[in-house]
Amino acid sequence: MLVPYNGSAEVTQGLLTGSTDFSFDGPSASLSLIQSGRFQVLAKFDPRLFPPAPDVPFINQDIPGLVGIVAPKGTPAPIIDKLQGEVAKALANPAIKEKANASGLYPATTTPAEFADFIRKEAQRWSAVVKESGMRYD
């Protein structure tokens, strides 16, 4: 049964309370619970080493791990470009990149046009699944 959550913090709480048995989620909200042994990582969708769970198997599936920053429709292109540039600059900082990588996040950036194209393709790709499952976009 699908349990809709509004983000990783709620997923983590659901796992802690036992209202859900497992999840497909990134490790950021639950990293300390993984490190302490309270959560067990069963598999990963990225082939890179995840230090808190070095022996976890990699599931080679075409499931993107992309997360992005979006702005309201109609936001002027110069503002979008500035935001993208500042995010790229921050993610290029070796200290930030090292911390993120150690958490299993592996940050990367694309252009606003590439990200918009990705969103369009994924919406098309998953529309049948959403329709068949009864999921809804919030």
C-alpha positions as CSV (number, residue, x, y, z in Angstrom):
1,M,0.0,0.0,0.0
2,L,1.3,3.4,-0.9
3,V,1.6,5.8,2.0
4,P,1.9,9.4,0.9
5,Y,4.4,11.5,2.8
6,N,5.4,15.1,2.4
7,G,9.1,14.7,2.4
8,S,12.0,12.7,3.9
9,A,11.4,13.9,7.5
10,E,7.9,12.4,7.4
11,V,9.2,9.2,5.8
12,T,11.8,8.8,8.5
13,Q,9.1,9.3,11.2
14,G,6.9,6.7,9.5
15,L,9.7,4.2,9.6
16,L,10.5,5.0,13.2
17,T,6.8,4.6,14.3
18,G,6.3,1.5,12.2
19,S,3.5,3.0,10.1
20,T,5.6,2.0,7.1
21,D,7.9,-0.9,6.6
22,F,10.3,0.5,4.0
23,S,10.8,3.4,1.7
24,F,12.6,4.5,-1.4
25,D,14.3,7.7,-0.2
26,G,17.6,9.5,0.0
27,P,19.7,9.1,3.1
28,S,19.9,12.8,4.2
29,A,17.0,12.8,6.8
30,S,17.9,9.3,8.2
31,L,21.7,9.3,8.0
32,S,22.2,9.3,11.7
33,L,19.7,6.5,12.1
34,I,21.6,4.5,9.4
35,Q,24.9,5.2,11.1
36,S,23.6,4.1,14.5
37,G,22.1,0.9,13.1
38,R,18.5,1.8,13.7
39,F,17.8,1.8,10.0
40,Q,19.1,-0.8,7.6
41,V,19.9,0.1,4.0
42,L,18.7,-2.7,1.8
43,A,19.9,-1.4,-1.6
44,K,21.1,1.6,-3.5
45,F,20.3,3.1,-6.9
46,D,23.7,4.7,-7.3
47,P,26.8,2.6,-8.0
48,R,29.1,4.8,-5.9
49,L,30.3,3.8,-2.5
50,F,28.0,4.8,0.3
51,P,30.3,4.8,3.4
52,P,27.6,4.2,6.0
53,A,26.6,1.0,4.2
54,P,29.6,-0.1,2.1
55,D,28.4,-3.6,1.2
56,V,24.9,-2.7,0.2
57,P,24.0,-4.0,-3.3
58,F,23.5,-1.7,-6.2
59,I,20.2,-2.1,-8.1
60,N,20.9,-1.2,-11.7
61,Q,17.6,0.4,-12.6
62,D,16.8,3.6,-14.6
63,I,15.5,5.5,-11.6
64,P,16.9,9.0,-11.5
65,G,18.1,10.4,-8.3
66,L,17.6,14.0,-9.4
67,V,16.3,16.7,-7.1
68,G,16.1,20.2,-8.2
69,I,15.2,23.7,-7.3
70,V,12.2,25.2,-9.1
71,A,10.7,28.7,-9.2
72,P,7.2,29.9,-10.0
73,K,6.1,29.9,-13.7
74,G,7.0,33.2,-15.3
75,T,10.0,33.9,-13.2
76,P,12.3,36.0,-15.4
77,A,15.2,34.1,-17.0
78,P,17.9,36.4,-15.5
79,I,16.7,35.4,-12.0
80,I,16.6,31.7,-12.9
81,D,20.1,32.0,-14.3
82,K,21.4,33.7,-11.2
83,L,19.9,31.2,-8.9
84,Q,21.3,28.3,-11.0
85,G,24.7,30.0,-11.0
86,E,24.7,30.4,-7.2
87,V,23.6,26.9,-6.6
88,A,26.3,25.6,-9.0
89,K,28.9,27.7,-7.2
90,A,27.9,26.4,-3.8
91,L,27.9,22.8,-4.9
92,A,31.4,23.2,-6.4
93,N,32.7,24.2,-3.0
94,P,34.9,21.2,-2.0
95,A,33.8,21.2,1.7
96,I,30.1,21.1,0.7
97,K,30.7,18.5,-2.0
98,E,32.7,16.3,0.4
99,K,29.9,16.5,3.1
100,A,27.2,15.8,0.6
101,N,29.1,12.9,-1.0
102,A,29.7,11.4,2.5
103,S,25.9,11.5,3.0
104,G,25.2,9.7,-0.3
105,L,23.8,12.8,-2.0
106,Y,26.4,13.3,-4.8
107,P,25.4,16.8,-5.9
108,A,25.5,17.9,-9.6
109,T,24.0,20.7,-11.6
110,T,22.5,21.1,-15.0
111,T,21.2,24.1,-16.9
112,P,17.6,25.3,-16.4
113,A,16.7,24.1,-19.9
114,E,18.2,20.6,-19.2
115,F,16.3,20.4,-16.0
116,A,13.0,21.5,-17.6
117,D,13.5,18.9,-20.3
118,F,14.1,16.2,-17.6
119,I,10.9,17.2,-15.8
120,R,8.9,17.0,-19.0
121,K,10.3,13.6,-19.9
122,E,9.8,12.2,-16.4
123,A,6.2,13.5,-16.3
124,Q,5.5,11.7,-19.5
125,R,7.3,8.6,-18.4
126,W,5.4,8.3,-15.1
127,S,2.0,9.6,-16.1
128,A,0.6,6.0,-16.8
129,V,1.9,4.8,-13.4
130,V,0.3,7.8,-11.6
131,K,-3.0,7.3,-13.4
132,E,-3.1,3.5,-12.7
133,S,-2.1,3.8,-9.1
134,G,-4.4,6.6,-8.2
135,M,-1.5,8.8,-7.0
136,R,-2.0,12.5,-7.2
137,Y,0.4,15.4,-7.4
138,D,0.4,17.7,-4.5
